[in-house]
Amino acid sequence: MPEVSAKRSEFLSFQPPAISDAEIEAVAATLRSGWLTTGPRTAELEARMRDYLEAKHVLAVSSGTAALHLSLVALGIGPGDEVITTSLTWPATANVIVHTGATPVFADIRDDTLNIDPESVRSLINERTKAIVPVDLYGQPADLDELMAFGLPLVEDAAHAAESRHRGRKVGSISDLTCFSLYATKNIAAGEGGLISTNRDDLAEAIDDLRVMRRGHGSTYDIAVPGYKANLSDVLSSIALVQLDKIEQHAAIRERHVAIYEEGIAGLDGVDAVARDPRDHHANHLFVIRVTFADRDVVQQALGEENIGTSIHFLPVHRLSAYRGRMAPNQPPLPVTERAGDEVLSLPLSPAHSDDDVRDAVAALHRVHARLAG
Ligand SMILES: Cc1ncc(COP(=O)(O)O)c(C=O)c1O
């Protein structure tokens, strides 16, 4: 058990960005270049991410949400269709299905990794099912091989999974479409932004038409489809490029912090880390425990009083107001999701934290456990 030291004097933020002078200088250089919107920095980001993700095409867009939405639109999904996804996710994953006019159907999750359960997916597939949207939760890839075997298009929500590998293959090179987020807390953080990777030429072309109104010259401009405005600016791409330079360095810090947590919570009854599949490479986007020694919300409050910032990933989407009362008629109960939604608690994890910050979080958890357990 770690030293039961005193409460931290300063609040430990949950997931502060790790931004240095290099990002600031990159933004200044872009602003001086005269390109504010999509231009050479975005093209460079796409090219470098093609290499990094081992994918044929990478398209930069304005957010992870836009990446998911355009992916579904490119697949032609619309009213009357059903799309199977998980409820233990950020609402964006399900919202984009609603935006296309299709109906989200939530499969239950595995009790160990909390990723979508292929057996539950299998039981929900019918003639209206047009795609599956798995989430690589916390950085642990979903069971992509089992999901692909159903023969439906896979739109993988890899918002947490920039560095992940599934059975040796890079996430981003496996599904029909893989969607990443560059949001402020993500492993490649530009503030906002998203990326779509695909090996399919037809889908890359469709998304390219959808993400921005293409302009020609003078009276010759034309559009192939009534598209959206979801391109990424060079200002944000220039931040993402520096973050990409640091990805290995940041991954090493995350890995070290996860090891401190794992050692620190070992032996704490009623505190369990979410399982990882040793055959995969986990991106360590979040370190999430399941809290059963006391009410999760009480534990979160107590950690806050200890000056430790935490978060919840996630409250099940099907329980949120926007979704209550609009479930698909074939929506089954989701007992594993419901229980996980009551137990998960995310501890501070960021390359901006020091090892001592993480030790402070562990010590605080021990104090809270000693006070609240049994
Ligand atoms: C699992 C998941 N999917 C999708 C998104 C949406 O990404 P963005 O915030 O870039 O739109 C997020 C993130 O924030 C997320 O955590």
Ligand as a Chemical Component Dictionary entry (heavy atoms), coordinates in Angstrom:
data_LIG
# 
_chem_comp.id                   LIG 
_chem_comp.type                 NON-POLYMER 
_chem_comp.pdbx_formal_charge   0 
_chem_comp.three_letter_code    LIG 
# 
loop_
_chem_comp_atom.comp_id 
_chem_comp_atom.atom_id 
_chem_comp_atom.alt_atom_id 
_chem_comp_atom.type_symbol 
_chem_comp_atom.charge 
_chem_comp_atom.model_Cartn_x 
_chem_comp_atom.model_Cartn_y 
_chem_comp_atom.model_Cartn_z 
_chem_comp_atom.pdbx_ordinal 
LIG C1 C1 C 0 -15.892 7.496  -27.894 1  
LIG C2 C2 C 0 -15.993 8.843  -28.548 2  
LIG N1 N1 N 0 -16.560 8.941  -29.759 3  
LIG C3 C3 C 0 -16.670 10.120 -30.396 4  
LIG C4 C4 C 0 -16.218 11.281 -29.823 5  
LIG C5 C5 C 0 -16.417 12.570 -30.544 6  
LIG O1 O1 O 0 -15.235 13.225 -30.869 7  
LIG P1 P1 P 0 -15.226 14.820 -31.053 8  
LIG O2 O2 O 0 -15.318 15.417 -29.689 9  
LIG O3 O3 O 0 -13.902 15.098 -31.707 10 
LIG O4 O4 O 0 -16.375 15.179 -31.921 11 
LIG C6 C6 C 0 -15.625 11.230 -28.561 12 
LIG C7 C7 C 0 -15.149 12.403 -27.908 13 
LIG O5 O5 O 0 -14.884 13.202 -27.463 14 
LIG C8 C8 C 0 -15.511 9.990  -27.901 15 
LIG O6 O6 O 0 -14.953 9.887  -26.682 16 
# 
loop_
_chem_comp_bond.comp_id 
_chem_comp_bond.atom_id_1 
_chem_comp_bond.atom_id_2 
_chem_comp_bond.value_order 
_chem_comp_bond.pdbx_ordinal 
LIG C1 C2 SING 1  
LIG C2 N1 SING 2  
LIG C2 C8 DOUB 3  
LIG N1 C3 DOUB 4  
LIG C3 C4 SING 5  
LIG C4 C5 SING 6  
LIG C4 C6 DOUB 7  
LIG C5 O1 SING 8  
LIG O1 P1 SING 9  
LIG P1 O2 DOUB 10 
LIG P1 O3 SING 11 
LIG P1 O4 SING 12 
LIG C6 C7 SING 13 
LIG C6 C8 SING 14 
LIG C7 O5 DOUB 15 
LIG C8 O6 SING 16 
# 
